[in-house]
Amino acid sequence: MPLKLDRNIVIGSRGRKYIQDFKYSLCSVDDIRELALKNKIISVGDVTTENLKNAGIKLNLQIVDLVTKRDGKRFMHEEGSITVSNPPGIISIDLMNKIYEFISTGVHGRIEVDGEEDLAVIPIIFYADKNTVIVYGVPDVGMAYIKVNDEIKERIKEMIMEMYRNEQ
């Protein structure tokens, strides 16, 4: 279900703490290859996406910003990608809407973010169904995943609505 919001969501210090405390599982490419047999796979981050694609893993959705903080490496634009603006510390309405469009239609694709893609995990969890695995990079730690379930979806919904209300 699409969020009926009329503005971007700014992630404040409380939201950042909530996100940092989020439970995830560290994983390898082989772990994701196994999960991909029965789940949709969505990748967030350039290095994560590149590693999964190089391993031949079919990605339902890729969200990247074409740069990595690790070494400043630049990644190449891929023809057919959708570009969305999403400033750091924000979940933009445009990003939320594009994620919803891809997930609700089941069309495979790539969103290239002008800004920062890290917070895309939040609307992905909100919109994705329970057979979805979100894979992303944890700086200085490795690759991690979250498997969407009812509990995590409810927590994300509450967090989004709290952040939205606190800005009014």
C-alpha positions as CSV (number, residue, x, y, z in Angstrom):
1,M,0.0,0.0,0.0
2,P,1.4,3.4,-0.9
3,L,2.2,5.9,1.8
4,K,-0.1,8.9,1.6
5,L,2.6,11.5,2.5
6,D,2.9,15.0,1.2
7,R,6.6,15.6,1.9
8,N,9.9,13.9,2.3
9,I,10.8,12.2,5.6
10,V,13.8,13.6,7.4
11,I,15.6,11.0,9.5
12,G,16.6,12.7,12.8
13,S,18.9,11.4,15.5
14,R,16.2,9.2,17.0
15,G,15.5,7.6,13.6
16,R,19.2,7.0,13.0
17,K,19.5,5.3,16.4
18,Y,16.5,3.1,15.6
19,I,18.1,2.2,12.2
20,Q,21.5,1.5,13.8
21,D,19.9,-0.9,16.3
22,F,18.1,-2.8,13.6
23,K,18.7,-6.5,13.6
24,Y,20.3,-7.9,10.4
25,S,22.3,-11.0,9.5
26,L,25.8,-10.9,8.0
27,C,26.0,-13.0,4.9
28,S,28.1,-14.1,2.0
29,V,27.3,-14.2,-1.7
30,D,26.7,-18.0,-1.3
31,D,24.1,-17.3,1.4
32,I,22.2,-15.0,-0.9
33,R,22.5,-17.4,-3.8
34,E,20.7,-20.0,-1.6
35,L,18.1,-17.4,-0.4
36,A,17.5,-16.4,-4.0
37,L,16.1,-19.9,-4.8
38,K,12.9,-19.1,-2.9
39,N,12.9,-15.3,-2.4
40,K,12.9,-12.1,-4.3
41,I,16.3,-10.3,-3.9
42,I,16.6,-6.5,-3.6
43,S,20.1,-5.0,-3.4
44,V,20.9,-1.6,-1.9
45,G,24.4,-0.2,-2.5
46,D,26.9,-0.3,-5.3
47,V,29.4,-2.8,-4.0
48,T,26.7,-5.1,-2.8
49,T,24.9,-4.9,-6.1
50,E,28.0,-5.5,-8.1
51,N,29.1,-8.5,-6.0
52,L,25.6,-10.1,-6.4
53,K,25.4,-9.5,-10.1
54,N,29.0,-10.8,-10.6
55,A,27.9,-14.0,-8.8
56,G,25.0,-14.4,-11.3
57,I,22.3,-13.7,-8.7
58,K,19.0,-12.5,-10.2
59,L,18.1,-9.2,-8.6
60,N,14.4,-8.0,-8.6
61,L,15.5,-4.4,-7.8
62,Q,18.8,-2.7,-7.5
63,I,19.2,0.7,-5.7
64,V,22.6,2.4,-6.1
65,D,24.1,5.9,-6.0
66,L,27.1,5.2,-8.3
67,V,29.8,5.8,-5.7
68,T,31.1,4.0,-2.6
69,K,32.5,5.5,0.5
70,R,34.9,2.7,1.0
71,D,37.4,3.8,-1.7
72,G,35.7,6.6,-3.6
73,K,35.2,4.2,-6.5
74,R,32.7,5.5,-9.2
75,F,30.3,3.1,-10.8
76,M,28.8,3.4,-14.2
77,H,25.3,4.4,-15.1
78,E,23.3,1.5,-16.7
79,E,21.0,2.2,-19.6
80,G,17.3,1.8,-18.6
81,S,17.9,2.9,-15.0
82,I,15.5,5.3,-13.3
83,T,17.1,8.3,-11.6
84,V,15.7,9.6,-8.4
85,S,16.8,12.5,-6.1
86,N,17.3,11.5,-2.5
87,P,19.4,13.9,-0.4
88,P,21.5,12.5,2.6
89,G,19.4,11.9,5.7
90,I,16.1,12.0,3.8
91,I,13.7,9.5,2.4
92,S,12.3,11.4,-0.6
93,I,8.7,11.0,-1.8
94,D,10.2,10.3,-5.3
95,L,12.3,7.4,-3.9
96,M,9.3,6.0,-2.0
97,N,7.1,6.2,-5.1
98,K,9.6,4.5,-7.4
99,I,10.3,1.7,-4.9
100,Y,6.5,1.2,-4.6
101,E,6.1,1.1,-8.4
102,F,8.8,-1.5,-8.9
103,I,7.7,-3.7,-6.0
104,S,3.9,-3.5,-6.8
105,T,4.3,-4.2,-10.5
106,G,7.0,-6.9,-10.1
107,V,9.0,-5.3,-12.8
108,H,12.8,-5.9,-12.4
109,G,14.8,-2.7,-12.5
110,R,17.4,-0.3,-11.2
111,I,17.1,2.9,-9.4
112,E,20.1,5.2,-9.5
113,V,19.9,7.7,-6.7
114,D,21.2,11.2,-7.0
115,G,22.2,11.7,-3.4
116,E,22.2,8.8,-0.9
117,E,20.6,5.4,-1.3
118,D,21.3,3.9,2.2
119,L,17.9,4.7,3.7
120,A,16.1,3.0,0.8
121,V,15.9,-0.1,3.0
122,I,13.1,1.5,5.0
123,P,10.6,2.0,2.2
124,I,11.6,-1.4,0.7
125,I,10.7,-3.1,3.9
126,F,7.4,-1.2,4.1
127,Y,6.3,-2.2,0.5
128,A,7.9,-5.6,0.1
129,D,6.1,-8.9,0.7
130,K,7.3,-11.6,3.0
131,N,9.3,-13.5,0.4
132,T,11.7,-10.7,-0.1
133,V,15.3,-10.5,1.1
134,I,17.0,-7.1,1.2
135,V,20.8,-7.2,0.8
136,Y,23.0,-4.2,1.7
137,G,26.4,-3.3,2.8
138,V,27.3,-2.5,6.4
139,P,30.3,-0.1,6.3
140,D,33.5,-1.6,7.6
141,V,31.7,-4.9,8.5
142,G,30.5,-6.6,5.3
143,M,27.3,-7.6,3.5
144,A,24.1,-8.1,5.4
145,Y,20.5,-9.0,4.7
146,I,17.0,-8.6,6.2
147,K,14.3,-11.1,5.4
148,V,11.0,-9.2,5.4
149,N,8.3,-10.5,7.9
150,D,5.2,-9.1,9.6
151,E,7.1,-8.0,12.7
152,I,9.7,-6.0,10.9
153,K,7.1,-4.4,8.5
154,E,5.0,-3.3,11.5
155,R,8.1,-1.8,13.2
156,I,9.0,0.1,10.0
157,K,5.5,1.4,9.6
158,E,5.5,2.7,13.1
159,M,8.9,4.3,12.7
160,I,7.9,6.0,9.4
161,M,4.7,7.4,10.8
162,E,6.5,8.6,14.0
163,M,9.1,10.4,12.0
164,Y,6.4,11.9,9.7
165,R,4.3,13.1,12.6
166,N,7.3,14.6,14.5
167,E,8.0,16.9,11.6
168,Q,4.6,18.6,11.5
